[in-house]
């Protein structure tokens, strides 16, 4: 269910049925009428001057491109264009998190961020409950001969839970705050997009599997194995030297 939901969130912006929500503008190859990448409002203003009457609220991108083709068929022999979609809003070509109220994807992006916040809260509360339950259930066992073992286990559990919650918080909360400030137009956060999308958020995804797994014991086992190999080599080397002497 989680994988299917994640796939849908990623694929919906690429579906043609939703292009009116996720197309940010049109790039024209051979048309000097616009500068940059005009959005729907820019197109409608130009079309209104040419056709005199346009229903701005109901005009889709499909109809806009049809009208644009009709305008320039004779002079330009058609127009060549490329749609600038949801994933093409920045050079990073990743999910468009930084939106303002004028963006057609505003509600979609903030729904996704809200889901992230809810997931973070659910995970945090769940791990705190796991820790509380584990601590209370092991208190009866700590008075016996295995007291040191259970104290060590609780200490490792507390450290793992703290690291999971802290890394998620430090990676996602500053990013969400930056999204809020950009949405309210207090700051222009596009310059930070590459930093978060390429470095910080993938780093969080890399760290989580290491924290969830018992990676410490794996490193310990590898270290012990390496020490044993070195010790065996040194012992054999000393035995050979004694025989030669």
Backbone as CSV, one residue per row, in Angstrom:
resi,resn,N_x,N_y,N_z,CA_x,CA_y,CA_z,C_x,C_y,C_z
1,UNK,0.827,-1.211,0.000,0.000,0.000,0.000,0.864,1.265,0.000
2,UNK,1.925,1.235,0.809,2.828,2.393,0.883,3.539,2.609,-0.450
3,UNK,4.015,1.513,-1.053,4.718,1.612,-2.339,3.771,2.117,-3.420
4,UNK,2.533,1.602,-3.429,1.552,2.034,-4.421,1.210,3.515,-4.256
5,UNK,1.029,3.956,-3.021,0.725,5.369,-2.765,1.869,6.264,-3.205
6,UNK,3.098,5.867,-2.891,4.272,6.652,-3.293,4.385,6.735,-4.810
7,UNK,4.125,5.603,-5.485,4.190,5.592,-6.950,3.125,6.502,-7.552
8,UNK,1.927,6.495,-6.983,0.858,7.357,-7.498,1.193,8.831,-7.310
9,UNK,1.732,9.180,-6.136,2.104,10.576,-5.874,3.145,11.048,-6.886
10,UNK,4.071,10.158,-7.249,5.124,10.526,-8.196,4.629,10.562,-9.637
11,UNK,3.670,9.683,-9.988,3.254,9.549,-11.385,2.100,10.459,-11.779
12,UNK,1.260,10.836,-10.837,0.099,11.678,-11.166,0.512,12.956,-11.912
13,UNK,1.585,13.666,-11.503,1.961,14.888,-12.236,2.363,14.650,-13.684
14,UNK,2.679,13.406,-14.055,3.091,13.122,-15.430,1.929,12.681,-16.313
15,UNK,0.752,12.471,-15.750,-0.395,11.982,-16.514,-1.035,13.119,-17.304
16,UNK,-1.346,12.833,-18.552,-1.912,13.852,-19.440,-3.272,14.340,-18.951
17,UNK,-4.015,13.476,-18.254,-5.338,13.860,-17.761,-5.268,15.014,-16.761
18,UNK,-4.091,15.190,-16.121,-3.932,16.240,-15.115,-3.009,17.357,-15.575
19,UNK,-2.831,17.517,-16.892,-1.857,18.487,-17.384,-2.239,19.928,-17.035
20,UNK,-3.517,20.218,-16.895,-3.914,21.581,-16.530,-3.464,21.956,-15.125
21,UNK,-3.277,20.957,-14.272,-2.809,21.219,-12.911,-1.292,21.261,-12.836
22,UNK,-0.616,20.483,-13.680,0.826,20.311,-13.501,1.692,20.898,-14.611
23,UNK,1.101,21.476,-15.650,1.892,22.173,-16.665,2.085,23.613,-16.217
24,UNK,3.339,24.015,-16.056,3.655,25.352,-15.544,3.793,26.393,-16.652
25,UNK,4.096,25.952,-17.850,4.260,26.886,-18.946,4.658,26.173,-20.224
26,UNK,4.870,26.948,-21.278,5.251,26.405,-22.584,6.513,27.112,-23.064
27,UNK,7.479,26.308,-23.505,8.691,26.877,-24.111,8.563,26.777,-25.633
28,UNK,8.631,27.929,-26.310,8.508,27.972,-27.769,9.891,28.081,-28.401
29,UNK,10.138,27.222,-29.361,11.452,27.177,-29.998,11.616,28.298,-31.015
30,UNK,10.574,28.568,-31.815,10.718,29.514,-32.938,9.698,30.645,-32.887
31,UNK,9.301,31.036,-31.666,8.265,32.056,-31.539,8.756,33.189,-30.632
32,UNK,9.079,34.365,-31.198,9.604,35.468,-30.391,8.525,36.273,-29.669
33,UNK,7.289,35.796,-29.694,6.204,36.551,-29.080,6.373,36.667,-27.567
34,UNK,6.874,35.600,-26.928,7.035,35.580,-25.468,8.513,35.579,-25.100
35,UNK,8.792,36.083,-23.916,10.132,35.978,-23.343,10.069,34.993,-22.185
36,UNK,11.064,34.111,-22.112,11.066,33.119,-21.053,10.065,32.012,-21.328
37,UNK,9.435,31.533,-20.261,8.464,30.440,-20.357,7.111,30.975,-19.907
38,UNK,6.228,31.354,-20.823,4.940,31.940,-20.444,4.013,30.908,-19.796
39,UNK,3.301,31.344,-18.753,2.334,30.462,-18.104,0.963,30.629,-18.753
40,UNK,-0.049,30.050,-18.142,-1.381,30.088,-18.742,-1.929,31.513,-18.806
41,UNK,-1.688,32.300,-17.763,-2.183,33.683,-17.753,-1.576,34.502,-18.887
42,UNK,-0.279,34.319,-19.161,0.374,35.031,-20.264,-0.256,34.662,-21.606
43,UNK,-0.532,33.379,-21.779,-1.159,32.930,-23.023,-2.559,33.522,-23.187
44,UNK,-3.338,33.494,-22.109,-4.717,33.967,-22.196,-4.781,35.468,-22.499
45,UNK,-3.851,36.230,-21.942,-3.812,37.667,-22.241,-3.526,37.918,-23.723
46,UNK,-2.596,37.135,-24.287,-2.274,37.283,-25.706,-3.429,36.821,-26.586
47,UNK,-4.038,35.698,-26.237,-5.149,35.173,-27.030,-6.369,36.084,-26.979
48,UNK,-6.564,36.734,-25.842,-7.707,37.640,-25.707,-7.567,38.828,-26.665
49,UNK,-6.349,39.296,-26.854,-6.128,40.408,-27.781,-6.394,39.978,-29.227
50,UNK,-6.111,38.727,-29.530,-6.258,38.243,-30.905,-7.701,37.803,-31.209
51,UNK,-8.297,37.072,-30.252,-9.636,36.530,-30.484,-10.745,37.364,-29.837
52,UNK,-10.383,38.388,-29.113,-11.322,39.333,-28.482,-12.062,38.752,-27.279
53,UNK,-12.482,37.520,-27.333,-13.273,36.972,-26.230,-12.766,35.562,-25.898
54,UNK,-12.290,35.390,-24.673,-11.769,34.109,-24.210,-12.356,33.810,-22.827
55,UNK,-12.827,32.588,-22.649,-13.309,32.176,-21.324,-12.110,31.698,-20.513
56,UNK,-11.521,32.616,-19.758,-10.248,32.344,-19.101,-10.323,31.221,-18.072
57,UNK,-11.407,31.125,-17.368,-11.488,30.150,-16.277,-11.646,28.720,-16.788
58,UNK,-12.151,28.539,-17.987,-12.431,27.195,-18.477,-11.506,26.767,-19.609
59,UNK,-10.578,27.613,-20.017,-9.693,27.281,-21.129,-8.578,26.358,-20.657
60,UNK,-8.454,25.202,-21.281,-7.435,24.218,-20.921,-6.176,24.447,-21.744
61,UNK,-5.082,23.794,-21.344,-3.842,23.888,-22.108,-4.035,23.336,-23.527
62,UNK,-4.851,22.304,-23.650,-5.101,21.723,-24.965,-5.740,22.750,-25.899
63,UNK,-6.724,23.471,-25.392,-7.387,24.497,-26.211,-6.463,25.681,-26.486
64,UNK,-5.656,26.043,-25.477,-4.717,27.155,-25.654,-3.741,26.852,-26.785
65,UNK,-3.167,25.644,-26.787,-2.201,25.286,-27.827,-2.864,25.201,-29.198
66,UNK,-4.118,24.768,-29.241,-4.840,24.733,-30.512,-5.043,26.147,-31.069
67,UNK,-5.412,27.085,-30.182,-5.606,28.470,-30.609,-4.280,29.111,-31.013
68,UNK,-3.202,28.788,-30.285,-1.886,29.327,-30.641,-1.450,28.825,-32.016
69,UNK,-1.705,27.571,-32.294,-1.376,27.026,-33.620,-2.159,27.715,-34.721
70,UNK,-3.435,27.986,-34.448,-4.254,28.684,-35.449,-3.738,30.102,-35.698
71,UNK,-3.238,30.754,-34.648,-2.728,32.117,-34.790,-1.512,32.190,-35.703
72,UNK,-0.621,31.202,-35.616,0.678,31.317,-36.282,0.888,30.294,-37.389
73,UNK,-0.166,29.658,-37.829,-0.016,28.653,-38.884,0.488,29.273,-40.190
74,UNK,-0.070,30.414,-40.590,0.274,31.007,-41.874,1.656,31.653,-41.871
75,UNK,1.985,32.365,-40.803,3.257,33.094,-40.785,4.441,32.201,-40.431
76,UNK,4.239,31.242,-39.554,5.353,30.441,-39.040,5.282,28.972,-39.470
77,UNK,4.235,28.640,-40.274,4.054,27.254,-40.691,3.971,26.331,-39.461
78,UNK,3.175,26.762,-38.482,3.062,25.998,-37.235,4.111,26.444,-36.228
79,UNK,3.929,26.040,-35.018,4.877,26.413,-33.954,5.432,25.154,-33.290
80,UNK,6.671,25.254,-32.888,7.338,24.158,-32.183,7.447,24.540,-30.709
81,UNK,7.010,23.652,-29.847,6.984,23.978,-28.416,7.266,22.738,-27.566
82,UNK,7.590,23.008,-26.310,7.753,21.944,-25.313,7.054,22.376,-24.029
83,UNK,6.315,21.469,-23.441,5.638,21.762,-22.182,6.630,21.693,-21.022
84,UNK,6.552,22.671,-20.131,7.367,22.678,-18.920,6.476,22.192,-17.787
85,UNK,6.682,20.955,-17.391,5.798,20.312,-16.420,6.267,20.416,-14.990
86,UNK,5.660,19.606,-14.172,5.885,19.623,-12.725,7.339,19.329,-12.363
87,UNK,7.940,18.374,-13.077,9.321,17.983,-12.771,10.351,18.805,-13.545
88,UNK,9.898,19.743,-14.356,10.831,20.573,-15.113,10.900,22.000,-14.631
89,UNK,10.430,22.230,-13.400,10.389,23.597,-12.874,11.750,24.101,-12.422
90,UNK,12.708,23.195,-12.233,14.052,23.602,-11.823,15.058,22.695,-12.509
91,UNK,16.340,23.087,-12.564,17.346,22.249,-13.218,17.527,20.886,-12.575
92,UNK,17.085,20.749,-11.307,17.257,19.479,-10.600,16.315,18.411,-11.139
93,UNK,15.179,18.836,-11.713,14.179,17.922,-12.295,13.646,16.941,-11.257
94,UNK,13.302,17.451,-10.094,12.715,16.636,-9.045,11.381,17.232,-8.624
95,UNK,10.776,16.612,-7.630,9.465,17.027,-7.147,9.467,18.519,-6.812
96,UNK,8.427,19.224,-7.259,8.354,20.676,-7.065,7.742,20.980,-5.694
97,UNK,8.609,21.183,-4.697,8.143,21.457,-3.341,7.883,22.947,-3.105
98,UNK,8.637,23.810,-3.777,8.517,25.240,-3.529,7.446,25.828,-4.439
99,UNK,6.299,26.125,-3.876,5.175,26.673,-4.638,4.605,27.891,-3.922
100,UNK,3.898,28.716,-4.681,3.159,29.848,-4.128,1.680,29.665,-4.464
101,UNK,0.857,30.563,-3.951,-0.587,30.437,-4.165,-0.964,30.532,-5.642
102,UNK,-0.107,31.118,-6.479,-0.406,31.252,-7.907,-0.105,29.987,-8.698
103,UNK,0.624,29.042,-8.111,0.952,27.796,-8.808,-0.256,26.872,-8.837
104,UNK,-0.545,26.258,-9.993,-1.699,25.349,-10.068,-1.525,24.088,-9.232
105,UNK,-0.271,23.766,-8.855,-0.025,22.560,-8.047,0.000,22.840,-6.554
106,UNK,-0.427,24.016,-6.159,-0.306,24.464,-4.768,-0.920,23.453,-3.790
107,UNK,-2.159,23.067,-4.010,-2.848,22.157,-3.096,-2.231,20.760,-3.120
108,UNK,-1.812,20.327,-4.303,-1.211,18.989,-4.411,0.095,18.901,-3.627
109,UNK,0.935,19.914,-3.781,2.229,19.912,-3.093,2.043,19.973,-1.589
110,UNK,1.138,20.837,-1.136,0.945,20.957,0.303,0.229,19.749,0.893
111,UNK,-0.556,19.060,0.108,-1.140,17.796,0.571,-0.040,16.761,0.787
112,UNK,0.937,16.738,-0.136,2.055,15.809,0.000,2.912,16.144,1.221
113,UNK,3.183,17.429,1.435,3.963,17.836,2.607,3.212,17.526,3.899
114,UNK,1.897,17.690,3.879,1.095,17.367,5.060,1.165,15.876,5.369
115,UNK,1.137,15.050,4.329,1.278,13.598,4.525,2.635,13.283,5.146
116,UNK,3.691,13.970,4.686,5.026,13.771,5.264,5.043,14.127,6.746
117,UNK,4.412,15.240,7.093,4.371,15.658,8.500,3.609,14.651,9.352
118,UNK,2.486,14.170,8.835,1.691,13.187,9.573,2.480,11.894,9.770
119,UNK,3.176,11.456,8.722,4.001,10.244,8.831,5.099,10.421,9.872
120,UNK,5.741,11.592,9.868,6.784,11.858,10.855,6.232,11.804,12.279
121,UNK,5.060,12.409,12.499,4.446,12.387,13.835,4.064,10.978,14.252
122,UNK,3.490,10.210,13.320,3.089,8.836,13.639,4.310,7.989,13.989
123,UNK,5.384,8.127,13.194,6.612,7.368,13.463,7.205,7.759,14.813
124,UNK,7.254,9.059,15.098,7.828,9.530,16.358,7.032,9.020,17.549
125,UNK,5.708,9.171,17.493,4.865,8.702,18.603,4.982,7.192,18.767
126,UNK,5.025,6.462,17.656,5.115,5.002,17.725,6.411,4.556,18.387
127,UNK,7.517,5.209,18.009,8.797,4.818,18.602,8.880,5.190,20.081
128,UNK,8.295,6.307,20.454,8.266,6.670,21.871,7.453,5.644,22.658
129,UNK,6.318,5.216,22.108,5.497,4.201,22.781,6.225,2.868,22.871
130,UNK,6.961,2.523,21.808,7.749,1.288,21.841,8.794,1.347,22.948
131,UNK,9.457,2.496,23.049,10.484,2.637,24.086,9.877,2.566,25.494
132,UNK,8.758,3.264,25.696,8.118,3.254,27.017,7.673,1.846,27.383
133,UNK,7.055,1.146,26.418,6.578,-0.214,26.689,7.748,-1.149,26.957
134,UNK,8.811,-1.037,26.154,9.965,-1.912,26.334,10.641,-1.676,27.671
135,UNK,10.739,-0.400,28.070,11.367,-0.077,29.356,10.552,-0.605,30.534
136,UNK,9.235,-0.393,30.483,8.381,-0.833,31.591,8.315,-2.352,31.681
137,UNK,8.320,-3.042,30.522,8.219,-4.502,30.538,9.506,-5.172,30.983
138,UNK,10.632,-4.471,30.836,11.916,-5.072,31.215,12.347,-4.702,32.627
139,UNK,11.601,-3.820,33.297,11.967,-3.438,34.668,11.914,-4.634,35.607
140,UNK,10.971,-5.555,35.358,10.852,-6.728,36.222,12.024,-7.673,36.039
141,UNK,12.683,-7.594,34.871,13.777,-8.515,34.573,15.139,-7.971,34.976
142,UNK,15.219,-6.668,35.214,16.528,-6.060,35.494,17.042,-6.361,36.894
143,UNK,16.203,-6.916,37.756,16.655,-7.218,39.109,17.340,-8.576,39.203
144,UNK,17.263,-9.376,38.151,17.842,-10.703,38.156,19.279,-10.712,37.680
145,UNK,19.789,-11.898,37.368,21.181,-12.020,36.914,21.422,-11.385,35.533
146,UNK,20.348,-11.177,34.767,20.499,-10.578,33.433,20.323,-9.068,33.457
147,UNK,20.473,-8.471,34.614,20.235,-7.036,34.763,21.100,-6.219,33.810
148,UNK,22.387,-6.533,33.709,23.284,-5.764,32.851,22.913,-5.899,31.378
149,UNK,22.480,-7.082,30.975,22.103,-7.307,29.587,20.903,-6.436,29.206
150,UNK,19.866,-6.411,30.059,18.672,-5.628,29.750,18.940,-4.128,29.825
151,UNK,19.815,-3.701,30.732,20.167,-2.285,30.787,20.890,-1.863,29.513
152,UNK,21.784,-2.723,29.024,22.501,-2.416,27.796,21.551,-2.385,26.602
153,UNK,20.593,-3.337,26.570,19.635,-3.373,25.475,18.758,-2.125,25.460
154,UNK,18.289,-1.687,26.642,17.457,-0.488,26.721,18.234,0.760,26.315
155,UNK,19.512,0.796,26.661,20.345,1.933,26.293,20.512,2.013,24.773
156,UNK,20.749,0.869,24.132,20.879,0.837,22.675,19.561,1.206,22.000
157,UNK,18.443,0.716,22.565,17.133,1.027,22.000,16.845,2.522,22.104
158,UNK,17.163,3.109,23.253,16.939,4.538,23.441,17.790,5.362,22.480
159,UNK,19.011,4.942,22.262,19.890,5.665,21.345,19.394,5.569,19.906
160,UNK,18.945,4.375,19.506,18.461,4.190,18.132,17.210,5.023,17.888
161,UNK,16.263,5.008,18.831,15.029,5.777,18.677,15.335,7.267,18.609
162,UNK,16.237,7.739,19.449,16.597,9.161,19.449,17.229,9.564,18.123
163,UNK,18.097,8.711,17.591,18.757,9.022,16.318,17.760,9.051,15.164
164,UNK,16.824,8.097,15.140,15.828,8.048,14.066,14.971,9.305,14.073
165,UNK,14.478,9.678,15.244,13.613,10.851,15.345,14.391,12.127,15.031
166,UNK,15.609,12.239,15.557,16.404,13.461,15.353,16.806,13.649,13.896
167,UNK,17.240,12.565,13.230,17.651,12.698,11.831,16.468,13.067,10.935
168,UNK,15.303,12.451,11.184,14.110,12.820,10.408,13.728,14.276,10.646
169,UNK,13.786,14.687,11.889,13.410,16.063,12.227,14.381,17.064,11.591
170,UNK,15.678,16.811,11.718,16.681,17.748,11.219,16.693,17.828,9.693
171,UNK,16.291,16.747,9.016,16.275,16.762,7.548,14.991,17.366,6.996
172,UNK,13.843,17.065,7.617,12.566,17.458,7.032,12.009,18.760,7.576
173,UNK,12.150,19.024,8.872,11.525,20.217,9.434,12.093,21.519,8.870
174,UNK,13.429,21.677,8.742,13.936,22.909,8.105,13.441,23.064,6.674
175,UNK,13.334,21.943,5.961,12.850,21.979,4.583,11.385,22.425,4.529
176,UNK,10.557,21.901,5.422,9.142,22.271,5.443,8.975,23.738,5.845
177,UNK,9.771,24.200,6.810,9.727,25.618,7.200,10.099,26.502,6.014
178,UNK,11.116,26.076,5.252,11.524,26.836,4.064,10.408,26.841,3.016
179,UNK,9.709,25.718,2.873,8.571,25.662,1.948,7.469,26.633,2.374
180,UNK,7.224,26.729,3.674,6.200,27.648,4.186,6.594,29.091,3.906
181,UNK,7.848,29.434,4.179,8.323,30.802,3.944,8.261,31.158,2.466
182,UNK,8.590,30.190,1.599,8.506,30.436,0.155,7.048,30.590,-0.270
183,UNK,6.179,29.756,0.276,4.758,29.826,-0.085,4.141,31.158,0.322
184,UNK,4.570,31.688,1.468,4.083,32.995,1.930,4.815,34.147,1.262
185,UNK,5.812,33.812,0.404,6.594,34.792,-0.354,7.420,35.705,0.533
186,UNK,7.870,35.148,1.668,8.819,35.873,2.519,10.248,35.718,1.994
187,UNK,10.537,34.555,1.416,11.864,34.300,0.840,11.689,33.606,-0.507
188,UNK,12.710,33.731,-1.347,12.766,32.978,-2.598,13.680,31.784,-2.361
189,UNK,13.093,30.602,-2.197,13.844,29.429,-1.746,14.434,28.607,-2.883
190,UNK,14.286,29.045,-4.126,14.762,28.229,-5.243,16.275,27.990,-5.190
191,UNK,17.009,28.912,-4.615,18.462,28.729,-4.538,18.855,27.601,-3.591
192,UNK,17.949,27.210,-2.689,18.225,26.115,-1.744,17.711,24.772,-2.241
193,UNK,17.053,24.779,-3.400,16.392,23.559,-3.855,17.384,22.428,-4.114
194,UNK,18.476,22.748,-4.783,19.481,21.720,-5.083,20.099,21.165,-3.803
195,UNK,20.355,22.028,-2.829,20.964,21.593,-1.572,20.094,20.542,-0.884
196,UNK,18.800,20.804,-0.784,17.908,19.871,-0.102,17.616,18.637,-0.954
197,UNK,17.370,18.831,-2.244,16.943,17.719,-3.091,18.068,16.753,-3.422
198,UNK,19.294,17.257,-3.522,20.420,16.411,-3.910,21.206,15.911,-2.703
199,UNK,21.234,16.696,-1.621,22.094,16.350,-0.490,21.318,15.922,0.746
200,UNK,20.529,16.815,1.321,19.973,16.585,2.657,18.906,15.498,2.672
201,UNK,17.890,15.587,1.810,16.816,14.591,1.821,17.295,13.198,1.394
202,UNK,18.134,13.053,0.350,18.682,11.720,0.062,19.566,11.182,1.187
203,UNK,20.264,12.084,1.886,21.088,11.645,3.010,20.218,11.040,4.104
204,UNK,19.048,11.643,4.329,18.109,11.090,5.304,17.650,9.695,4.883
205,UNK,17.371,9.517,3.585,16.962,8.204,3.086,18.089,7.179,3.202
206,UNK,19.342,7.631,3.124,20.486,6.736,3.256,20.707,6.337,4.714
207,UNK,20.527,7.290,5.626,20.792,7.034,7.041,19.753,6.102,7.656
208,UNK,18.481,6.261,7.270,17.404,5.493,7.902,17.616,3.979,7.870
209,UNK,17.968,3.368,6.717,18.191,1.910,6.734,19.296,1.485,7.689
210,UNK,20.325,2.325,7.813,21.415,1.993,8.732,20.941,2.042,10.178
211,UNK,20.048,2.989,10.483,19.530,3.103,11.845,18.530,1.996,12.165
212,UNK,17.694,1.651,11.188,16.701,0.607,11.427,17.344,-0.765,11.582
213,UNK,18.391,-1.016,10.824,19.066,-2.309,10.907,20.051,-2.314,12.064
214,UNK,20.501,-3.503,12.398,21.479,-3.640,13.493,22.879,-3.541,12.905
215,UNK,23.134,-2.365,12.286,24.382,-2.199,11.557,25.597,-2.189,12.488
216,UNK,25.404,-1.795,13.738,26.526,-1.774,14.684,27.100,-3.155,14.913
217,UNK,26.212,-4.153,15.053,26.688,-5.512,15.277,27.412,-6.060,14.055
218,UNK,26.968,-5.620,12.860,27.645,-6.057,11.636,29.077,-5.530,11.605
219,UNK,29.241,-4.234,11.900,30.586,-3.656,11.934,31.451,-4.334,12.990
220,UNK,30.849,-4.649,14.145,31.598,-5.323,15.208,32.068,-6.699,14.758
221,UNK,31.184,-7.433,14.084,31.544,-8.770,13.598,32.659,-8.687,12.558
222,UNK,32.544,-7.704,11.645,33.583,-7.525,10.629,34.919,-7.177,11.271
223,UNK,34.876,-6.321,12.301,36.110,-5.933,12.995,36.748,-7.138,13.681
224,UNK,35.916,-7.952,14.361,36.448,-9.134,15.035,37.040,-10.116,14.042
225,UNK,36.367,-10.257,12.887,36.867,-11.170,11.858,38.223,-10.698,11.330
226,UNK,38.332,-9.375,11.096,39.589,-8.831,10.617,40.714,-9.000,11.632
227,UNK,40.415,-8.758,12.906,41.427,-8.919,13.964,41.880,-10.371,14.051
228,UNK,40.921,-11.304,13.911,41.272,-12.731,13.992,42.177,-13.133,12.831
229,UNK,41.900,-12.626,11.629,42.745,-12.951,10.469,44.155,-12.425,10.665
230,UNK,44.265,-11.177,11.163,45.594,-10.589,11.397,46.348,-11.361,12.460
231,UNK,45.618,-11.746,13.530,46.269,-12.495,14.616,46.760,-13.851,14.113
232,UNK,45.955,-14.536,13.296,46.384,-15.832,12.745,47.597,-15.666,11.852
233,UNK,47.620,-14.600,11.070,48.759,-14.362,10.173,50.034,-14.108,10.977
234,UNK,49.925,-13.285,12.021,51.101,-12.988,12.854,51.597,-14.243,13.552
235,UNK,50.689,-15.076,14.042,51.078,-16.316,14.729,51.807,-17.261,13.785
236,UNK,51.270,-17.422,12.566,51.921,-18.296,11.588,53.278,-17.751,11.182
237,UNK,53.361,-16.424,11.060,54.630,-15.807,10.673,55.691,-16.037,11.745
238,UNK,55.312,-15.886,13.007,56.258,-16.124,14.105,56.683,-17.587,14.151
239,UNK,55.743,-18.506,13.889,56.084,-19.936,13.899,57.078,-20.269,12.798
240,UNK,56.898,-19.685,11.609,57.832,-19.916,10.498,59.215,-19.370,10.826
241,UNK,59.246,-18.181,11.445,60.550,-17.589,11.803,61.280,-18.428,12.830
242,UNK,60.533,-19.009,13.795,61.187,-19.840,14.806,61.763,-21.111,14.179
243,UNK,61.061,-21.684,13.226,61.566,-22.886,12.555,62.836,-22.584,11.772
244,UNK,62.882,-21.412,11.110,64.063,-21.029,10.337,65.274,-20.811,11.237
245,UNK,65.015,-20.266,12.466,66.110,-20.029,13.399,66.631,-21.351,13.935
